[in-house]
Amino acid sequence: MKQIIVPICLLVIYACGNNPNGNHSDSAQYTIEEGYIVFQENSSVLQNIKIDKVVTADYQAAFTSSGTVKAIPTQYAEVATPFEGRIVHSFVHPGQKVSVGSPLFELSSPTFFEIGKTYHQEMQEMELALKNLNREKDLLKNNVGVVKDVEEAEANYELKKKDYEQALAALKVYQIDPDDRLFGQPLIVRSPIRGEVLKNDVVLGQYIKEDAAPLVIVADLNKVWVVAHVKEKDIHLLRNIADVEIELPALPNNAPVKGNIYYISELLDEQTRSVEVIIECDNTGRLLKPFMYGVVKMRATAVNSMLVPNSAVLQEEDSRYVIVSEGNNRFRKVAVKVSASDEKQTIIQSGIRAGDAIVTDGAFYFIELN
């Protein structure tokens, strides 16, 4: 808060300048008594200050921040080819609704064929190892076999089982059910989430490498996130947020969108001195698009507070103070603790009480009061 610094000696100049005769001394205008300043009845300063009592009222702190619209990560998927190969079929188009497991495109890939072949081999070897284990157990049960052969068969079966499970896991990564799949045919790449196809760059006959960019983007945008960055000085207000609105220039008539705080980051960005706040918004009308920019307005829960005009609070190095009127033209400087402020008023946390009389206009005359 910027204050105009006026030395106490200007009180004398001001007083003399407003005295028709110009012959009143300093003591004729005021005296300083043990930290109090006492003005004479005829002091011109008294005519230029305003005194009001401190009142309490419900105050709703508010602040703004920039924000960017983003798709919710768990409802957004960029689908690329898992293997190198050639596109042989496309099943979707932009705007199409898809479910989990819906086919997106078909890829002919030698790597995929090899994975299928490996799976079948591992399955057959595991089944063979299991048959051998059962046979050794039967021989031992009928006093024909030996314990050592059973133990070796068990160890061999466990190894083959592990190899089979790894081959099966490799298939499941690509949403392939080995019971329903005829290996040797092209791989059908499926959607991992439910949503809408936002982008489809599938070109029939195109040869795709493993590190190629995603071909299909699927997202559910019925809800979106708005990521705001709240300044360090406003972090304490996030504890009691009652209302959140987002204004985006792209929306008709700048109509605000309501939102709810989903997450407040525990990390402070060292460069911007701010924390990331994620706000979840309903987007069934599809007005919010990822990467839109807007202004986030947050209002805290109303709290009964001591409110004074900003003009009543003065700054002194690292502290703030107000001028309290004790009656009979007596004033003193009182240090106060401020919790928040806006363009017009300041919340006083401690130092004064409701009902105290303070100077609310012209307090700058008292700067450098001893």
N, C-alpha and C positions, 0 to 999 in steps of 0.2 A: 504494500500500500504506500503510495507516494505521498509525502507530507511536505508542506511549504515550511521551511525553516526560517523563523523570524526571531532574532535575538531579543532578549527581554528589554534591552535598551530601547527597542522600537516602541515599546509601550509608552515611554516618556515622550518620544518624538511624536507618536500618534496623538497622545493626549494634548501636547502643546499645540500641535497643528490644528486641533479642533477647539482650542481655547481662544476665544476672541481676543483676549488680552495678551495671551502668550506668555504669562508671567507666573504660572503655577509650577512649583518645584516637583521633583520626583515624589517626595513624601506626601505632597498634596494629592497625588493620584493613588498610591498604594503603599503598603508597608509589608515586609516579610517577617513573620514571627514563627520561629521554630518549624520551618517547613510549610507553613501556611502563607498564602498571599491574601492580604486584606485590602480591598479597594474602598476608597472614599465614595460617598453617595454620588458625588458629582463627577466620578470617573467616566470618561468617554468609552472606556473598554466595556463597562457594564451595559452600555447602550448597544453594543455590537456583538454580544453573545446571547445564546439562547440556552436555557436550562430546562431539562425534562427529567421526569422520573423513569427509572429503568423498569421495563415491563416484561412479562413473560408471555409467550404465545407459541402456538404450534408452528414449527418451522420444518420445511421439507427441503433438505439440501439436494441440489441438483448439479450435474456436471455433464459434459459432452466428451465424446471421443470419436476418432475415425474408426470405420469398420469395413470389412470386406466379406462378401458372401462366398461361402464355400459349401461344396457338397459334403455330407456326412461320410467320413471314410468307410464306415461299415456298410454304407449304402451306395458305394461307388466302386466300379471295377473297370480297369483297363485290361482288356484281354488280348494277349499276344499269342503267337504260335509257340507251343512248347518244344517243337522240333523243327529242324530244317526240312523243307518240303515244298510241294506245289499245291496251290489252292485249286480244288476241283469242284467245289460247290459252295454257294452262299444261301443261308436260310432266312436271313433277316434284312430289314431295311430301316432307315432312320425313322424314329417315332413309334416303332413296333413295341408292343408290350411283351415281355418275356418273363418266365419263371425260373426258379433254380433248376438247372439241368436242361433248359431249352437249348436246342442245337443252334449254333451261330454260323459256323462254316465247317467245311470238310477239307482235310489236308492229307495228301498222299506223301508218306514219309518213310524212307528205308529205315530210319532210326526207330520209328514206332513199330515197324514190322519185326525188327530185331528184339525189341522189348517183349512183344507178344510171344515170339519164339522162345525167349529165355524163360518166360513165365511157365509155358507148357512143359519145358524140359525140367524145371525145378519141381513142378508139381508131380510129374511122373517119377522123378528120382525120390521124392519124399514118399510117395505111395509105395514104391518098390522097397524102400528102407523099412517102412512100417510092416510090410508083409514079411520081410526077413526077420524083423524083431519078433513078430508073433510066432513065426516058425521056430525060432530058437527057444522061445518061452515054452512052446508045446513040447519040444524035445527034452527040455530040462524037467518039465512036469512029469514026463514019462520015463525019467531016469535014463535018457539016451544022450542028452546034451550036457554041456558043462557051463558053469557060471560065467567063466571068462568069455565065452562066445555070446552069452546074453548081454553082458556088459558092453562088449564091443558093438553089438547090434543097437543097443540103446544109445550109445554115443554117436554112432553113425546116423541114426534116425534124428536125433536132436540137431545135428549139423544140417542135414537136408531140410529139416523143418524151418530152421532159421533162414536158409537160402530162399525157400519158398515164400516165407513171410516178407522178406525184403522185395522180392519180385512182385508180390501182390501189392505192397505199399506203393511201389513205383506206378502201378496202374491206377490206384485210387487217387494219387496226386492229380491225375488228369481226368478224374471223374469217370473212370472206365469200370464197368461191372464185368468181370471176366466170365460170368455165367451167361451174359447176354451178348457177348461180343464175339464175332467171327473174325479171328485174327487173319491178317493177310489183306484185309480191306482198309480203305482210308480211315484216318482218325477223325471223329466228329468232336470238334471243340465246342464245349457247352458253357452256358452262362453260370457263373458262380453265385449270382444273386438274382433276386426279383427286381424288376424295374423296367426302364424304357431305354431303347437303343438311342443314344445321343449321337453316336458317330459310327459309320461303317465304311471303312476303307478297303474292304475285301474286293480284289480284282481277280476274276476267274482266269486261271492259267498262270498267274503270277508265281514265281519261285521266291519263297521267303526264307531268309536265314534265321538262325536261332536268336540273334541279337537285334532283330528288326523291331521297329516301333509297334506299339499296340495297334491292332487292326480294328477292334470294336470297343466302344466305350458304352457301358451300361450303368445306369444310375436310377435311384428312386429319389426324386426331388420333391416328394410331398412334404418333407421337412428338410430344412437346410440349417446350416450354422452361419452366424455372422460373427466373425472374429474381430474383437475390439482390443485396443491397446490403451489401458488406463494408466494415467500418469501416477508417479509415486506419491504425490501429495494427496491424491484422491483415493488411495487404496483403502484407507480406513472406512470410507463410506460404503464399500462393497459389502460390509457385514449386514447391512439392513436395507437392502434395495427392495423397494416396493413396486417399482414400475420401470419397464424398459421399452423404449420406442426407437425404431430405426427409420430414418428418413433417407430415401434414395432419390437422386435427381431424375432417374429414369422412370419412376412411378408416376401415374397420372395425378396431377394436382399435388404432387409431393405428399400424398397420403401416407401417414406414418404406419409402420408395421409393428405390431406387438411382439414381444419376445420374452423368454425366460432364461435366466442365467443357468447354463448347464455345467460349466466348470470354470474355476478361477485358478490360474497357474500359480504354483508355489515358487516359480523362478522369476526373478527380476532381470529384465534385459539391461545389461550394463551400459549399452550404447544409448538407448532411448529413455532409460530410467522409467520403464513402464512394465506392467504385467499383462499377459494375454488373458482375455476373458472371452469364453465361448458362450454365445447366446443362441438358443435353439428357437427357430421360428416356424410356424405353420406356413406351408407354401402350396396348399391344395389348388390355389388359383394360378400357380406357376408364374407369378409376377417377379419373383426373385430368381435371378440367374447367377450361376457361379461366376465369381470375379467382379461382380458389380461392387461399386464403391458407394458408401453412404456415411451418414453421421448418426452415431448412437447417443441417445439421450437417456440418462439414468437418474431416477429420483429415489432418494432414500425415504424410509418410513418417517412420517412426521413425528417430531419429538418436542415436548414442551421445553422451551429454551429462553434464556435471557437475551433479548435482542436490543442492539443499539445501532444508531446510524454509523456508517463508516466514518463520517466526519468527526465522530466523538473519540475515535481511537487514534492515538499518536504512537509513533515509533521512536524508540531510544536504543540504539545499538541492536542488541539481540532480544530486547524485551519490548512490550507494549504497555501503554498506560492510558488512563482516562483522568479527567479533571472532575473531582467530586466537589459539589457545593455543600458546605456545612451550615449555610444560612448566615445572615448578617454580613453578606458580601465576603465571606471567608471561603477559600478554595484550597484544595490539596491534591497532589498527584498520587494516584493509586495504580500500582502495577496490576495487570489483569492477564489471564491466560485465555487465549482465543482458540476455539475448536474448529470454526469454519466461517466462511464469509462468501458473499456474492457481490453483485454490482451495487447494491444499495445498503445492505446491513451486515452486521457482524454478530456471531454468537459468542457470548462471553461465558466461559466455563467456570472461572473462579476469579476472586479478587473483589468483586462487588456483589451486592444482593439486590433482589427485586425491591423496588421502592426507593432506592438511593437516588438522589438528585445529581445529575451529571451535566456537564456542558456538552451540548450536542451540535452547536453551531458556533464557530469562532474559537474553537479549542486551540487553534494554532497560536493564539496570543499568549498562551501559557508555556510554550516551548522554552526550555532551559530554566524552568521554575526550580528553585532550590528549596 
